[in-house]
Amino acid sequence: MKRFRNEADEQPIDTEVLDALLTATTPVEPPRALRAIVLERIGRQADSKFITLPGAQGWKELIPGIEVKRLCVDEQAGTKSFLLRARAGMSLPGHDHHGFEECMVIDGEFSMGDITLRAGDYHAAVTGTMHPAASTRTGVTVYLRAAISDYPGV
């Protein structure tokens, strides 16, 4: 099993649907060269120690005005890392932390209670703590590393 993953959609196909799809198809003999190509790619992917994601790809809307881009899930550490981008005037409700959370502001600024974080600022929250609602007047992009169970939908 791979330690890291970054797939955006991890919904398994229902087994009844999968069985129906498999039994409804007519087998086709693949080209002879295809097996070697597939095995080479599998071997290359299994040996990969890097994850590279293009900057503009992978963003999805969490709610209108707020987008997220999952970067990596480290199942061994129980964490995921992602970017969160919010337009000016947006806010997020308060939330608690099931694990240690790190946040680095890449651009813009946002406020939580009496704390305002700007580009380059770092903020961490200990397991079990709760953040108040966060809002941005300017728009903001942040890097977050959090527990896998935090931030559902990311």
BELBELVEN-V753471 format. One record per backbone hydrogen bond with DSSP energy under -1.0 kcal/mol. NH is the residue of the N-H (numbers start at 0). CO is the residue of the C=O. Records with the same first field share a line. If there is no record, write none. Layout:
NH=CO ; CO
//
This chain:
4=72
17=13
18=14
19=15
20=16
21=17
22=18
23=19
33=30
36=32
37=33
38=34
39=35
40=36
41=37
42=38
43=39
44=40
45=41
46=42
59=67
61=65
62=65
65=62
66=84
67=59
68=82
70=80
71=80
72=4
73=78
74=2
77=73
78=73
79=145
80=71
81=143
82=68
83=141
84=66
85=139
86=64
88=135
89=86
91=133
94=130
96=128
100=124
101=144
102=122
103=142
104=120
105=140
106=140
108=138
109=116
110=134
111=114
114=111
116=109
119=104
120=117
122=102
124=100
127=96
128=125
130=94
133=91
134=110
135=89
139=85
140=106
141=83
142=103
143=81
144=101
145=79
147=77
149=146
153=150
//
